[in-house]
Amino acid sequence: MDPSSSLVWISHSHCGGQGFKSLRIHIDNLDIRFQRIDIGEKLGLKKTTHKNLTEAKTSKKDEFYTQLSDIEKELLHYKEYFKGKVVFLNCDDPEESNFWKYFDLNFKFLGLKKLIATHFENEKSSYKLEKENGDTVKTRLKQNGDFRSPECIEILKEVDIVVTNPPFSLFREYITQLMEYNKKFIIIGSSNAFTYKEIFKLFRANKIWLGYSIHSGDREFRVPSDYPLTASSSRKENGIKYVRIKSVRWFTNLDYKQRHEDYTLIKKYNPEEYPKYDNYDAINVDVTQDIPSDYKGMMGVPITFLDKYNPEQFEIIGMASSAGYSEDVVGIPFIGEKDARPLINGKNTYARLIIRHKNL
């Protein structure tokens, strides 16, 4: 593949002890690259110890390889942001990384000012790789390359854009760090992150949004040969195993024009089709495409509404997903008795975002 015709190759990543490794396969004249993603326990975002991370790293069930085509479809929408910028791959192994390879080969094409990558080592000091003015320099780090280490944080302070696959089990902590230091980023993570209140509040405040290319979240990943294929969505072809994962999204705070296109709505409100919740003054909408175009009040919509969200068309008010009520999260008054999940005739309707039209 001609590197100048593509925008980004994803990295072999080691970050906080749980990483991603790149795989390159030559089949006839095809050059195919995959990336392995270590998925944390239940794809959660809770804090994880180094012991847990090391165990996850060595677990074959946590290894998934992202196909290059999915990566290119996303990152081609951000080319203009790289010009004159310092790019940081802080969950990376630059000596094997497809992230590093791409930015190295396309340094002038993208107009980069500088490229930096740090490598994680579990129990010893690591290194960083830097490219600037045509020269590449490898320097020993005093610490282990964990993105949370003081040494890596000092590097983070000086860069413009972070592009990587952070460990999913540390996703909440990773995002918090990026926001604390006001960094631009393009990263991949689990859609489970939507329902964590810290992440949700960033979406509501329009400080983070979903990337362009993955809207259904349904993507196929290659897995190791000893991975058990138990799901109906898995397959084996020419000795290679694949599984489809429905809970992956790109997360970014770099804007793109398609995010501001109105979502076409064709349905009108009627009380029979859109019942109100027992415990909130809002109507229920089961499917995003069924949002009524003429309803001025509060509406509860599926979390996957974020795939279609245009901040000029809708306002996100809150999220109802927990049995416990928090006005700060839900955003509207609770008028029920005990269970704060959105209920209709006493039955839970799953997690809902509370939204309303902006222009009615």
Secondary structure, DSSP 8 states (H G I E B T S, - for coil): --GGG-S-----EEETTEEE-EEEEEETTEEEEEEEEE--GGG--S---HHHHHHHHH-GGGEEEEEHHHHHHHHGGGGGGGTT-EEEE-S--TTT-HHHHHHHHTHHHHT-SEEEEE---SSS--EEEEEETTEEEEEE-SS---TTSHHHHHHHHH-SEEEE---GGGHHHHHHHHHHTT-EEEEEEEGGGGGSHHHHHHHHTTS-EE-SS-SS--EEEEE-TT----STT-EEETTEEEEEESSEEEEESS--GGGGS---------TTTS-B-SSSSSEE-SSGGG--TT--S-EEE-GGGGGG--TTTEEEEEEE-SSS--HHHH-S---SSS--S-EETTEE---EEEEEES--
